[in-house]
């Protein structure tokens, strides 16, 4: 373990030096390139490197799974505006991983980290007055991204093959989007066949409307209905696997309050079918924050996240379907939890010692909604279930501490680093291996 920690810090120091010395002096390249392109053509480039160190992510010290690996992601985009109303956008992406152990079964799968040069986005957009039409391969990111997100923390991220029609109603300051799309699938980089542009469906389709408005003293008001249908089996742990056909109806509110307080609330109900079962599930999020009127802008916040769980062997699926989220933003940087069968109590403190520097501490106290359902990871896969016949199991999974820092050197170059630790709770102790887990990362992003 000591050698892995030393390796991690060696990579961090090397990465910072190279990024500052090399990228910092050449970050003007994007602006320089666009100076020589016509006004109707713009290029953009992003290079991101992240080192990740993981230890004991399955809570079992008997397995020596400590190790680090490197993630590289390159994106090249081209925007073409032949006329004011029309935009064509193409973006290629190359995602690679180095140093990932193929023997360690607790590591994340290589297929979720690597996808060699591929078309990530390719769409056309037409704008005429209050109406916007966009079709092709594209990101869908709405609200806080708890249910529909681009998941850009991922090395591969998430896109859809589909389209949307947007209506902007100015007198009401209302934006209404109608959208539909198939989640983009990715073939293994080791496949003999290259990825065909529209021949990699994940067999997972979404239809939705999403309305956003600002009213009542600037309150952000969102309302949505999301219909998910799959023609492949989706696993819900002890509830079994099957095809899902569900509807999620909900809304979100966010605004500042007097005396430097702020709040956010989101709630949704879910119904539909899961093979022979009916769906009846729900989620709720509540956040209350307070920012002190001081130079470093210290902010204190409490957040409660609830995703319902279910009981197996019944006629109802009570486990909330987390849909297409960016879970990494909310339930811990270790990506151990999702908005399914969970009660997460999050305490947050952040400061800004400098204009471009933010330091943050998050402490999560995580409980299962019911121990009869599973513990689900951020990827919505099952991490652990309660052994059959075991009674009196605690619902307290554990506490996660996240220490993170973000620094933006200039408009091109940014850095992010963090260290996280999971303190195991009684649920892990009652159901199997229960050693603590560690996660650390260093990331640098160059975008121009």
C-alpha positions as CSV (number, residue, x, y, z in Angstrom):
1,X,0.0,0.0,0.0
2,X,2.8,2.4,0.8
3,X,4.4,2.0,-2.6
4,X,1.0,2.7,-4.2
5,X,0.7,5.9,-2.2
6,X,4.2,7.0,-3.2
7,X,3.3,6.3,-6.8
8,X,0.2,8.3,-6.6
9,X,2.0,11.4,-5.2
10,X,4.7,11.0,-7.8
11,X,2.1,11.1,-10.6
12,X,0.5,14.2,-9.0
13,X,3.7,16.2,-8.8
14,X,4.7,15.2,-12.3
15,X,1.3,16.0,-13.6
16,X,1.2,19.4,-12.0
17,X,4.6,20.2,-13.3
18,X,4.0,19.1,-16.9
19,X,0.5,20.8,-17.0
20,X,1.9,24.1,-15.7
21,X,5.0,24.1,-17.8
22,X,3.6,22.7,-21.1
23,X,-0.1,23.4,-21.2
24,X,0.1,26.8,-19.4
25,X,2.4,28.2,-22.1
26,X,0.4,26.8,-25.0
27,X,-3.1,27.4,-23.9
28,X,-3.5,30.2,-26.4
29,X,-3.4,27.6,-29.2
30,X,-7.2,27.4,-29.5
31,X,-7.7,31.1,-29.8
32,X,-4.8,31.2,-32.2
33,X,-6.4,28.5,-34.4
34,X,-9.8,30.1,-34.6
35,X,-8.3,33.4,-35.7
36,X,-7.5,31.7,-39.0
37,X,-10.8,30.1,-39.4
38,X,-13.8,31.8,-41.1
39,X,-16.5,33.3,-38.9
40,X,-18.9,30.5,-39.6
41,X,-16.4,27.8,-38.4
42,X,-15.1,27.3,-34.8
43,X,-12.9,24.6,-33.3
44,X,-12.5,23.5,-29.7
45,X,-10.2,21.0,-28.0
46,X,-10.3,19.5,-24.6
47,X,-7.6,17.3,-23.0
48,X,-8.2,15.8,-19.6
49,X,-6.0,13.6,-17.5
50,X,-7.0,12.0,-14.2
51,X,-5.1,9.7,-11.8
52,X,-7.2,7.6,-9.6
53,X,-6.1,5.6,-6.6
54,X,-8.5,3.0,-5.1
55,X,-8.1,0.8,-2.1
56,X,-10.6,-1.8,-0.7
57,X,-13.6,-0.6,-2.7
58,X,-15.3,-4.0,-1.8
59,X,-14.5,-3.5,1.9
60,X,-12.5,-6.6,2.1
61,X,-8.8,-6.3,3.2
62,X,-8.3,-10.0,2.4
63,X,-8.2,-9.0,-1.2
64,X,-5.1,-6.8,-2.0
65,X,-6.9,-4.5,-4.4
66,X,-4.9,-1.3,-3.8
67,X,-3.8,0.3,-7.0
68,X,-3.8,3.4,-9.2
69,X,-4.5,3.9,-12.9
70,X,-4.4,6.8,-15.4
71,X,-7.3,8.1,-17.4
72,X,-6.8,10.1,-20.6
73,X,-9.6,11.8,-22.5
74,X,-9.3,13.9,-25.6
75,X,-12.2,15.8,-27.3
76,X,-12.1,17.7,-30.6
77,X,-15.2,19.7,-31.7
78,X,-16.1,21.6,-34.8
79,X,-19.0,24.0,-35.0
80,X,-20.3,25.1,-38.4
81,X,-22.8,28.0,-38.8
82,X,-23.6,28.4,-42.5
83,X,-26.4,30.8,-41.6
84,X,-27.6,32.4,-38.4
85,X,-30.5,29.9,-37.8
86,X,-28.5,26.7,-38.5
87,X,-25.7,25.1,-36.4
88,X,-24.0,21.8,-37.2
89,X,-21.8,20.4,-34.5
90,X,-19.4,17.4,-34.5
91,X,-17.3,16.1,-31.6
92,X,-14.9,13.2,-31.6
93,X,-13.7,11.7,-28.4
94,X,-10.8,9.4,-27.5
95,X,-11.0,7.8,-24.0
96,X,-8.1,5.6,-22.7
97,X,-7.0,4.0,-19.5
98,X,-3.5,2.9,-18.5
99,X,-2.3,0.8,-15.6
100,X,-5.6,-0.8,-14.8
101,X,-5.1,-4.3,-13.2
102,X,-6.9,-7.0,-15.2
103,X,-6.6,-9.4,-12.3
104,X,-8.4,-7.3,-9.7
105,X,-12.1,-8.1,-9.8
106,X,-12.9,-5.1,-7.5
107,X,-11.7,-2.6,-10.1
108,X,-14.1,-0.8,-12.4
109,X,-14.6,-2.5,-15.7
110,X,-12.2,-1.3,-18.5
111,X,-15.2,-1.1,-20.9
112,X,-16.6,1.8,-18.8
113,X,-13.3,3.7,-19.0
114,X,-12.1,3.2,-22.5
115,X,-13.6,4.0,-25.9
116,X,-11.1,4.7,-28.7
117,X,-11.7,7.4,-31.2
118,X,-15.4,7.7,-31.8
119,X,-18.1,10.2,-32.7
120,X,-19.4,11.4,-29.4
121,X,-21.7,14.1,-30.7
122,X,-23.0,14.8,-34.2
123,X,-26.1,16.9,-34.4
124,X,-27.8,19.7,-36.3
125,X,-29.8,22.6,-34.7
126,X,-32.3,25.0,-36.2
127,X,-33.4,28.1,-34.3
128,X,-36.2,30.3,-35.5
129,X,-37.7,32.8,-33.0
130,X,-38.8,30.9,-29.9
131,X,-38.5,27.5,-31.4
132,X,-35.4,25.3,-31.4
133,X,-35.1,21.9,-33.1
134,X,-32.0,19.7,-32.5
135,X,-31.4,16.2,-33.8
136,X,-28.6,13.7,-33.8
137,X,-26.2,12.3,-31.3
138,X,-26.1,14.7,-28.3
139,X,-25.9,15.3,-24.6
140,X,-29.1,15.5,-22.5
141,X,-28.5,17.3,-19.3
142,X,-31.4,18.7,-17.3
143,X,-31.9,20.2,-13.8
144,X,-29.3,19.2,-11.3
145,X,-28.6,16.1,-13.4
146,X,-29.9,13.7,-10.7
147,X,-32.1,12.0,-13.3
148,X,-30.8,13.1,-16.7
149,X,-27.2,14.0,-16.9
150,X,-24.2,14.1,-19.2
151,X,-22.1,12.2,-16.6
152,X,-18.9,14.0,-17.7
153,X,-17.0,12.8,-14.7
154,X,-16.9,9.5,-16.5
155,X,-14.0,9.0,-18.9
156,X,-16.5,8.0,-21.6
157,X,-19.5,10.1,-20.5
158,X,-23.1,9.7,-21.8
159,X,-24.9,10.7,-24.9
160,X,-28.2,9.9,-26.7
161,X,-29.2,9.3,-30.3
162,X,-32.3,11.4,-30.7
163,X,-33.7,14.8,-30.8
164,X,-35.5,17.6,-29.0
165,X,-37.8,20.5,-29.7
166,X,-37.6,23.5,-27.5
167,X,-40.1,26.4,-27.0
168,X,-39.2,29.6,-25.2
169,X,-42.2,31.6,-24.0
170,X,-40.7,35.0,-23.1
171,X,-43.6,36.6,-21.2
172,X,-43.6,33.7,-18.8
173,X,-39.8,33.2,-18.9
174,X,-40.6,29.6,-19.6
175,X,-38.4,27.0,-21.5
176,X,-40.2,23.8,-22.5
177,X,-38.3,20.9,-24.1
178,X,-39.8,17.8,-25.7
179,X,-37.1,15.2,-26.1
180,X,-36.6,11.5,-27.0
181,X,-33.5,9.4,-27.6
182,X,-31.8,6.1,-27.3
183,X,-28.9,5.9,-24.9
184,X,-25.7,5.5,-26.9
185,X,-23.9,2.2,-26.4
186,X,-20.2,1.5,-26.7
187,X,-18.4,-1.5,-28.1
188,X,-15.3,-2.9,-26.5
189,X,-12.1,-1.2,-27.8
190,X,-10.7,-4.7,-28.3
191,X,-13.6,-5.5,-30.8
192,X,-12.5,-6.4,-34.3
193,X,-15.3,-4.1,-35.6
194,X,-15.1,-0.4,-35.3
195,X,-18.0,1.5,-33.7
196,X,-20.6,2.4,-36.4
197,X,-22.1,5.8,-35.8
198,X,-25.7,4.7,-35.0
199,X,-25.1,1.0,-34.5
200,X,-24.3,0.9,-30.8
201,X,-27.7,1.2,-29.1
202,X,-27.8,0.4,-25.3
203,X,-31.4,-0.8,-25.9
204,X,-32.5,1.9,-23.5
205,X,-34.9,4.7,-24.6
206,X,-36.2,7.9,-23.1
207,X,-39.1,10.2,-23.8
208,X,-39.6,13.3,-21.8
209,X,-40.8,16.8,-21.4
210,X,-38.9,19.2,-19.2
211,X,-40.1,22.7,-18.3
212,X,-38.0,25.4,-16.6
213,X,-39.2,28.8,-15.5
214,X,-38.0,31.6,-13.2
215,X,-40.9,33.2,-11.2
216,X,-41.9,34.4,-7.7
217,X,-38.8,36.5,-6.9
218,X,-36.5,34.5,-9.2
219,X,-37.3,31.1,-8.0
220,X,-36.1,28.3,-10.3
221,X,-39.1,26.1,-11.0
222,X,-38.8,22.9,-13.0
223,X,-41.4,20.2,-13.9
224,X,-40.8,17.0,-15.8
225,X,-42.2,13.7,-17.0
226,X,-39.7,11.1,-18.1
227,X,-40.7,7.8,-19.7
228,X,-38.1,5.1,-19.8
229,X,-38.5,1.9,-21.8
230,X,-35.8,-0.8,-22.3
231,X,-35.7,-3.9,-24.5
232,X,-33.0,-5.5,-22.4
233,X,-33.0,-6.7,-18.8
234,X,-32.2,-4.2,-16.1
235,X,-31.1,-5.5,-12.7
236,X,-32.8,-4.4,-9.4
237,X,-30.9,-6.6,-7.1
238,X,-33.1,-9.0,-5.1
239,X,-36.1,-7.8,-7.1
240,X,-34.6,-9.6,-10.1
241,X,-33.9,-8.5,-13.6
242,X,-36.3,-7.5,-16.3
243,X,-37.4,-5.0,-18.9
244,X,-38.5,-1.6,-17.5
245,X,-41.3,0.6,-18.7
246,X,-41.7,3.3,-16.1
247,X,-42.8,7.0,-15.8
248,X,-41.2,9.5,-13.5
249,X,-43.1,12.7,-12.7
250,X,-41.6,15.4,-10.5
251,X,-40.3,18.9,-10.0
252,X,-37.6,21.0,-8.5
253,X,-37.4,24.4,-6.7
254,X,-34.2,26.5,-6.0
255,X,-33.6,30.0,-4.8
256,X,-31.9,32.3,-2.4
257,X,-33.5,33.2,0.9
258,X,-33.1,36.3,3.2
259,X,-30.1,36.5,5.5
260,X,-27.7,34.6,3.2
261,X,-29.7,31.4,3.2
262,X,-30.4,29.3,0.1
263,X,-32.5,26.2,-0.6
264,X,-33.2,23.5,-3.1
265,X,-35.9,20.8,-3.2
266,X,-36.7,18.1,-5.7
267,X,-39.2,15.3,-5.5
268,X,-40.6,12.7,-7.9
269,X,-42.9,9.7,-8.0
270,X,-42.5,6.7,-10.3
271,X,-45.0,4.2,-11.7
272,X,-45.2,1.7,-14.6
273,X,-44.2,-1.9,-15.2
274,X,-41.2,-4.1,-14.5
275,X,-41.9,-7.3,-16.3
276,X,-44.8,-8.8,-14.3
277,X,-44.5,-6.3,-11.4
278,X,-45.9,-2.9,-11.1
279,X,-43.6,0.0,-10.2
280,X,-44.3,2.3,-7.2
281,X,-41.3,4.3,-6.1
282,X,-40.3,7.8,-5.1
283,X,-37.3,10.1,-4.5
284,X,-36.8,13.4,-2.5
285,X,-34.0,15.8,-2.1
286,X,-33.8,18.8,0.3
287,X,-30.9,21.2,0.7
288,X,-30.5,24.2,3.0
289,X,-27.4,26.3,2.8
290,X,-26.0,29.4,4.5
291,X,-23.2,31.6,3.2
292,X,-21.3,33.8,5.7
293,X,-20.7,37.4,4.6
294,X,-16.9,37.1,4.9
295,X,-14.0,37.4,2.6
296,X,-13.5,33.6,1.9
297,X,-17.3,33.2,1.4
298,X,-17.6,30.2,3.7
299,X,-20.8,28.2,3.1
300,X,-22.4,25.6,5.3
301,X,-25.1,23.3,3.9
302,X,-27.1,20.3,4.9
303,X,-28.6,17.9,2.3
304,X,-31.0,15.0,2.6
305,X,-31.3,12.5,-0.3
306,X,-33.9,9.8,-0.4
307,X,-34.5,7.1,-2.9
308,X,-37.0,4.4,-2.1
309,X,-36.2,0.8,-1.7
310,X,-38.3,-2.3,-2.2
311,X,-39.1,-5.7,-0.9
312,X,-38.3,-8.8,-3.1
313,X,-40.8,-11.5,-3.8
314,X,-43.7,-9.0,-4.0
315,X,-45.9,-7.8,-6.7
316,X,-44.4,-4.3,-6.7
317,X,-41.0,-2.8,-7.5
318,X,-40.4,-0.2,-4.8
319,X,-36.8,0.5,-5.8
320,X,-36.5,3.9,-7.3
321,X,-35.1,3.8,-10.9
322,X,-32.3,6.4,-10.9
323,X,-32.6,6.7,-14.8
324,X,-29.7,8.5,-16.5
325,X,-27.9,10.5,-13.7
326,X,-24.6,12.1,-12.9
327,X,-24.5,10.5,-9.5
328,X,-20.9,11.4,-8.9
329,X,-22.0,15.0,-8.0
330,X,-24.2,14.1,-5.1
331,X,-23.8,10.9,-3.1
332,X,-20.0,10.8,-2.5
333,X,-17.0,11.1,-4.7
334,X,-16.2,7.4,-4.1
335,X,-19.2,6.5,-6.3
336,X,-20.4,3.9,-3.9
337,X,-24.0,5.0,-3.8
338,X,-26.9,6.0,-6.0
339,X,-30.4,7.4,-5.5
340,X,-31.8,3.9,-4.9
341,X,-32.8,2.4,-1.5
342,X,-30.9,5.2,0.3
343,X,-31.2,7.8,3.0
344,X,-28.1,10.1,2.7
345,X,-27.5,12.8,5.2
346,X,-24.8,15.2,3.8
347,X,-23.0,17.9,5.7
348,X,-21.0,20.3,3.6
349,X,-18.5,23.1,4.3
350,X,-16.7,25.1,1.6
351,X,-14.5,28.1,1.4
352,X,-12.9,30.2,-1.4
353,X,-9.4,31.4,-0.1
354,X,-8.8,32.9,-3.6
355,X,-10.8,33.9,-6.6
356,X,-10.0,30.8,-8.5
357,X,-9.7,28.3,-5.6
358,X,-12.4,26.4,-3.8
359,X,-11.9,23.9,-1.0
360,X,-14.7,21.7,0.2
361,X,-15.5,19.1,2.8
362,X,-18.4,16.7,2.6
363,X,-19.5,14.2,5.2
364,X,-22.1,11.6,4.2
365,X,-24.1,9.4,6.7
366,X,-25.6,6.7,4.5
367,X,-28.5,4.4,5.5
368,X,-30.5,1.9,3.4
369,X,-34.2,2.6,3.1
370,X,-34.7,-1.1,3.7
371,X,-32.2,-3.9,4.4
372,X,-34.4,-6.3,2.4
373,X,-33.2,-4.5,-0.8
374,X,-29.6,-4.1,-2.0
375,X,-26.9,-1.5,-1.7
376,X,-26.5,0.1,-5.1
377,X,-23.4,1.8,-6.5
378,X,-23.3,5.0,-8.5
379,X,-23.4,2.9,-11.6
380,X,-26.8,1.4,-10.3
381,X,-25.2,-2.0,-9.9
382,X,-25.5,-4.1,-6.8
383,X,-22.6,-3.9,-4.3
384,X,-24.1,-6.0,-1.5
385,X,-27.4,-7.7,-0.4
386,X,-28.5,-9.0,2.9
387,X,-27.9,-12.8,3.2
388,X,-31.2,-14.7,3.1
389,X,-32.5,-15.5,6.6
390,X,-30.3,-12.9,8.4
391,X,-32.5,-10.9,10.7
392,X,-31.9,-7.7,12.8
393,X,-29.5,-6.2,10.3
394,X,-28.7,-2.5,10.8
395,X,-29.5,-0.1,7.9
396,X,-26.4,2.1,8.6
397,X,-24.1,1.4,5.7
398,X,-21.3,3.8,6.8
399,X,-20.0,7.4,6.7
400,X,-18.0,8.9,3.8
401,X,-15.6,11.8,4.2
402,X,-14.7,13.7,1.0
403,X,-12.0,16.4,0.9
404,X,-11.8,18.2,-2.5
405,X,-10.1,21.2,-4.0
406,X,-10.7,23.0,-7.3
407,X,-8.2,25.5,-8.8
408,X,-8.6,27.3,-12.1
409,X,-5.2,28.6,-13.2
410,X,-6.7,30.6,-16.2
411,X,-9.6,30.2,-18.6
412,X,-8.0,27.3,-20.2
413,X,-6.4,25.2,-17.5
414,X,-7.9,23.8,-14.3
415,X,-7.0,21.4,-11.6
416,X,-9.0,19.2,-9.2
417,X,-7.8,16.9,-6.4
418,X,-9.4,15.0,-3.6
419,X,-9.1,12.3,-0.9
420,X,-12.1,10.2,0.3
421,X,-12.5,7.6,3.0
422,X,-15.5,5.4,3.9
423,X,-15.9,4.5,7.6
424,X,-17.9,1.2,7.6
425,X,-21.2,1.1,9.4
426,X,-23.1,-1.7,11.1
427,X,-24.8,-2.9,7.9
428,X,-21.5,-3.8,6.4
429,X,-20.4,-5.4,9.6
430,X,-23.6,-7.4,9.8
431,X,-23.5,-8.7,6.2
432,X,-19.9,-9.5,5.4
433,X,-16.4,-7.9,5.0
434,X,-16.4,-4.4,6.5
435,X,-13.0,-2.8,6.2
436,X,-12.7,0.9,5.4
437,X,-12.1,2.1,1.8
438,X,-10.0,4.9,0.3
439,X,-10.1,6.8,-2.9
440,X,-7.9,9.7,-4.1
441,X,-7.6,11.5,-7.4
442,X,-5.8,14.2,-9.2
443,X,-7.2,15.7,-12.4
444,X,-6.1,18.4,-14.8
445,X,-8.2,19.7,-17.7
446,X,-7.0,21.8,-20.6
447,X,-9.8,23.3,-22.8
448,X,-9.6,25.8,-25.5
